[in-house]
């Protein structure tokens, strides 16, 4: 019989199906045996491509981070921060069950380290001291991760009776869930703008190295 035009197993296919399981049921549902069943192969055959579940999770998370855009730092640090933060949030929102795993840090993941390097390099090249660049990267990450972890608007019951009399200042809270996406996006943009506005004030106060000495 002729060989199939595409192999049954490939690293790309393994990551794709693994991510499908995670997206639907969370990382805890992913196992090598479960993945093998979905791929209709023996579990032992997966080990030709990936050593264990932890390595697979790293590869899946790294691929999710490949869509994060840091090209804005080629223009200026403000454009860079906005572009990075928005694309970072979009990548996480596309795979919410990966957020907690990615939040731990880049570890040895290639794309995550590439992004961190571009962010830090873009900030220091613009004149931010190393320490500030590190803290700006961390602060922006906190904002993005917090925004992606949960929905503010979606967390409120849409039953007006819950708030009547007992919580008079929340008399419109039952409308939040209906507009959760709009509220969450707008709130993220507000916080990002506030962060950048505050950073610009500090940036203008940095010593001009060209005039020192």
LUMROVEX-528604 format. One record per residue (C-alpha): residue number from 1; residue in three letters; y, z, x. Coordinates in pm, whole numbers. Example, Ala and Ser with C-alpha at 12.3 -4.5 7.8 and 13.67 -1.06 7.14 Angstrom:
<atoms>
ATOM, 1, ALA, -450, 780, 1230
ATOM, 2, SER, -106, 714, 1367
</atoms>
This chain:
<atoms>
ATOM, 1, UNK, 0, 0, 0
ATOM, 2, UNK, 352, -69, 126
ATOM, 3, UNK, 563, 224, 235
ATOM, 4, UNK, 824, 345, -14
ATOM, 5, UNK, 1172, 211, 60
ATOM, 6, UNK, 1305, 567, 96
ATOM, 7, UNK, 1113, 869, 225
ATOM, 8, UNK, 1021, 1136, -27
ATOM, 9, UNK, 1174, 1401, 197
ATOM, 10, UNK, 1494, 1392, 394
ATOM, 11, UNK, 1741, 1662, 499
ATOM, 12, UNK, 1993, 1518, 252
ATOM, 13, UNK, 1747, 1526, -37
ATOM, 14, UNK, 1639, 1880, 46
ATOM, 15, UNK, 2001, 2000, 49
ATOM, 16, UNK, 2081, 1813, -272
ATOM, 17, UNK, 1795, 1964, -470
ATOM, 18, UNK, 1854, 2307, -316
ATOM, 19, UNK, 2216, 2292, -428
ATOM, 20, UNK, 2109, 2189, -779
ATOM, 21, UNK, 1897, 2504, -802
ATOM, 22, UNK, 2183, 2720, -674
ATOM, 23, UNK, 2437, 2563, -909
ATOM, 24, UNK, 2218, 2632, -1211
ATOM, 25, UNK, 2063, 2967, -1125
ATOM, 26, UNK, 2226, 3113, -815
ATOM, 27, UNK, 2116, 3154, -451
ATOM, 28, UNK, 1858, 3418, -541
ATOM, 29, UNK, 1664, 3155, -738
ATOM, 30, UNK, 1624, 2934, -433
ATOM, 31, UNK, 1299, 2968, -243
ATOM, 32, UNK, 1102, 2730, -25
ATOM, 33, UNK, 818, 2731, -278
ATOM, 34, UNK, 1053, 2662, -570
ATOM, 35, UNK, 1223, 2386, -378
ATOM, 36, UNK, 891, 2227, -286
ATOM, 37, UNK, 787, 2226, -652
ATOM, 38, UNK, 1107, 2051, -748
ATOM, 39, UNK, 1057, 1793, -475
ATOM, 40, UNK, 689, 1753, -564
ATOM, 41, UNK, 572, 1827, -209
ATOM, 42, UNK, 387, 2106, -33
ATOM, 43, UNK, 607, 2391, 86
ATOM, 44, UNK, 474, 2347, 441
ATOM, 45, UNK, 627, 2000, 459
ATOM, 46, UNK, 977, 2144, 416
ATOM, 47, UNK, 950, 2323, 749
ATOM, 48, UNK, 964, 1990, 928
ATOM, 49, UNK, 1326, 1975, 821
ATOM, 50, UNK, 1445, 2336, 784
ATOM, 51, UNK, 1316, 2660, 933
ATOM, 52, UNK, 1368, 2896, 637
ATOM, 53, UNK, 1576, 2971, 331
ATOM, 54, UNK, 1860, 3126, 532
ATOM, 55, UNK, 1899, 2813, 742
ATOM, 56, UNK, 1889, 2599, 429
ATOM, 57, UNK, 2160, 2810, 264
ATOM, 58, UNK, 2376, 2768, 573
ATOM, 59, UNK, 2331, 2391, 564
ATOM, 60, UNK, 2408, 2372, 194
ATOM, 61, UNK, 2720, 2588, 234
ATOM, 62, UNK, 2831, 2382, 531
ATOM, 63, UNK, 2799, 2061, 332
ATOM, 64, UNK, 3004, 2212, 49
ATOM, 65, UNK, 3279, 2284, 300
ATOM, 66, UNK, 3279, 1924, 424
ATOM, 67, UNK, 3515, 1826, 141
ATOM, 68, UNK, 3786, 2071, 246
ATOM, 69, UNK, 4095, 1877, 358
ATOM, 70, UNK, 4292, 1995, 661
ATOM, 71, UNK, 4468, 1665, 730
ATOM, 72, UNK, 4797, 1806, 598
ATOM, 73, UNK, 4849, 1996, 922
ATOM, 74, UNK, 4917, 1659, 1087
ATOM, 75, UNK, 5245, 1655, 890
ATOM, 76, UNK, 5360, 2019, 902
ATOM, 77, UNK, 5219, 2367, 855
ATOM, 78, UNK, 5342, 2402, 494
ATOM, 79, UNK, 5178, 2079, 382
ATOM, 80, UNK, 4872, 2182, 578
ATOM, 81, UNK, 4843, 2520, 405
ATOM, 82, UNK, 4890, 2372, 59
ATOM, 83, UNK, 4640, 2092, 112
ATOM, 84, UNK, 4385, 2322, 271
ATOM, 85, UNK, 4414, 2592, 6
ATOM, 86, UNK, 4391, 2350, -287
ATOM, 87, UNK, 4096, 2157, -150
ATOM, 88, UNK, 3921, 2480, -42
ATOM, 89, UNK, 3955, 2617, -396
ATOM, 90, UNK, 3832, 2288, -545
ATOM, 91, UNK, 3524, 2294, -321
ATOM, 92, UNK, 3441, 2648, -431
ATOM, 93, UNK, 3504, 2583, -799
ATOM, 94, UNK, 3263, 2290, -780
ATOM, 95, UNK, 2988, 2533, -672
ATOM, 96, UNK, 3082, 2881, -799
ATOM, 97, UNK, 2741, 3029, -720
ATOM, 98, UNK, 2809, 2964, -350
ATOM, 99, UNK, 3144, 3147, -340
ATOM, 100, UNK, 3010, 3489, -246
ATOM, 101, UNK, 2790, 3339, 26
ATOM, 102, UNK, 3070, 3129, 177
ATOM, 103, UNK, 3312, 3423, 158
ATOM, 104, UNK, 3128, 3608, 434
ATOM, 105, UNK, 3272, 3372, 691
ATOM, 106, UNK, 3205, 3053, 885
ATOM, 107, UNK, 2924, 3199, 1096
ATOM, 108, UNK, 2790, 2901, 1297
ATOM, 109, UNK, 2846, 2643, 1025
ATOM, 110, UNK, 2996, 2330, 1178
ATOM, 111, UNK, 3227, 2222, 895
ATOM, 112, UNK, 3351, 2576, 835
ATOM, 113, UNK, 3434, 2615, 1203
ATOM, 114, UNK, 3598, 2271, 1206
ATOM, 115, UNK, 3823, 2378, 919
ATOM, 116, UNK, 3906, 2713, 1081
ATOM, 117, UNK, 3989, 2540, 1408
ATOM, 118, UNK, 4218, 2287, 1236
ATOM, 119, UNK, 4399, 2559, 1039
ATOM, 120, UNK, 4452, 2782, 1341
ATOM, 121, UNK, 4550, 2487, 1559
ATOM, 122, UNK, 4792, 2354, 1300
ATOM, 123, UNK, 4965, 2688, 1268
ATOM, 124, UNK, 4990, 2765, 1638
ATOM, 125, UNK, 5110, 2411, 1713
ATOM, 126, UNK, 5389, 2468, 1462
ATOM, 127, UNK, 5500, 2774, 1656
ATOM, 128, UNK, 5320, 3058, 1483
ATOM, 129, UNK, 5192, 3319, 1732
ATOM, 130, UNK, 4814, 3348, 1757
ATOM, 131, UNK, 4808, 3681, 1573
ATOM, 132, UNK, 5016, 3549, 1285
ATOM, 133, UNK, 4808, 3232, 1261
ATOM, 134, UNK, 4494, 3442, 1227
ATOM, 135, UNK, 4649, 3658, 955
ATOM, 136, UNK, 4787, 3357, 766
ATOM, 137, UNK, 4443, 3200, 767
ATOM, 138, UNK, 4292, 3524, 640
ATOM, 139, UNK, 4560, 3575, 373
ATOM, 140, UNK, 4515, 3224, 239
ATOM, 141, UNK, 4139, 3269, 234
ATOM, 142, UNK, 4176, 3592, 34
ATOM, 143, UNK, 4388, 3407, -220
ATOM, 144, UNK, 4145, 3115, -251
ATOM, 145, UNK, 3830, 3328, -267
ATOM, 146, UNK, 3984, 3563, -523
ATOM, 147, UNK, 4089, 3270, -738
ATOM, 148, UNK, 3744, 3112, -720
ATOM, 149, UNK, 3545, 3431, -777
ATOM, 150, UNK, 3639, 3477, -1142
ATOM, 151, UNK, 3860, 3352, -1423
ATOM, 152, UNK, 4149, 3577, -1522
ATOM, 153, UNK, 4203, 3412, -1858
ATOM, 154, UNK, 3832, 3382, -1929
ATOM, 155, UNK, 3784, 3754, -1889
ATOM, 156, UNK, 3967, 3849, -2207
ATOM, 157, UNK, 3787, 3857, -2545
ATOM, 158, UNK, 3923, 3603, -2794
ATOM, 159, UNK, 3900, 3857, -3078
ATOM, 160, UNK, 4253, 3965, -3174
ATOM, 161, UNK, 4114, 4280, -3336
ATOM, 162, UNK, 4023, 4417, -2992
ATOM, 163, UNK, 4392, 4456, -2905
ATOM, 164, UNK, 4550, 4535, -3242
ATOM, 165, UNK, 4725, 4876, -3246
ATOM, 166, UNK, 4546, 5006, -2935
ATOM, 167, UNK, 4694, 4763, -2681
ATOM, 168, UNK, 5027, 4642, -2821
ATOM, 169, UNK, 5138, 4471, -2501
ATOM, 170, UNK, 4826, 4252, -2512
ATOM, 171, UNK, 4895, 4116, -2857
ATOM, 172, UNK, 4859, 3758, -2725
ATOM, 173, UNK, 4563, 3826, -2496
ATOM, 174, UNK, 4315, 3676, -2742
ATOM, 175, UNK, 4467, 3335, -2662
ATOM, 176, UNK, 4397, 3358, -2290
ATOM, 177, UNK, 4035, 3242, -2295
ATOM, 178, UNK, 4127, 2922, -2477
ATOM, 179, UNK, 4372, 2833, -2199
ATOM, 180, UNK, 4178, 2988, -1912
ATOM, 181, UNK, 4168, 2679, -1688
ATOM, 182, UNK, 4540, 2617, -1728
ATOM, 183, UNK, 4625, 2982, -1664
ATOM, 184, UNK, 4394, 3016, -1366
ATOM, 185, UNK, 4527, 2700, -1200
ATOM, 186, UNK, 4888, 2790, -1269
ATOM, 187, UNK, 4838, 3144, -1141
ATOM, 188, UNK, 4680, 3015, -821
ATOM, 189, UNK, 4970, 2776, -764
ATOM, 190, UNK, 5221, 3056, -829
ATOM, 191, UNK, 5052, 3284, -579
ATOM, 192, UNK, 5021, 3008, -320
ATOM, 193, UNK, 5391, 2921, -354
ATOM, 194, UNK, 5487, 3288, -327
ATOM, 195, UNK, 5278, 3322, -12
ATOM, 196, UNK, 5430, 3014, 148
ATOM, 197, UNK, 5785, 3109, 46
ATOM, 198, UNK, 5739, 3448, 207
ATOM, 199, UNK, 5590, 3293, 520
ATOM, 200, UNK, 5885, 3056, 554
ATOM, 201, UNK, 6119, 3355, 569
ATOM, 202, UNK, 5911, 3506, 848
ATOM, 203, UNK, 5885, 3171, 1022
ATOM, 204, UNK, 6262, 3138, 1040
ATOM, 205, UNK, 6271, 3480, 1205
ATOM, 206, UNK, 6029, 3392, 1483
ATOM, 207, UNK, 6181, 3392, 1833
ATOM, 208, UNK, 6265, 3046, 1965
ATOM, 209, UNK, 6046, 3016, 2274
ATOM, 210, UNK, 6254, 2728, 2404
ATOM, 211, UNK, 6555, 2959, 2447
ATOM, 212, UNK, 6366, 3253, 2598
ATOM, 213, UNK, 6371, 3338, 2964
</atoms>
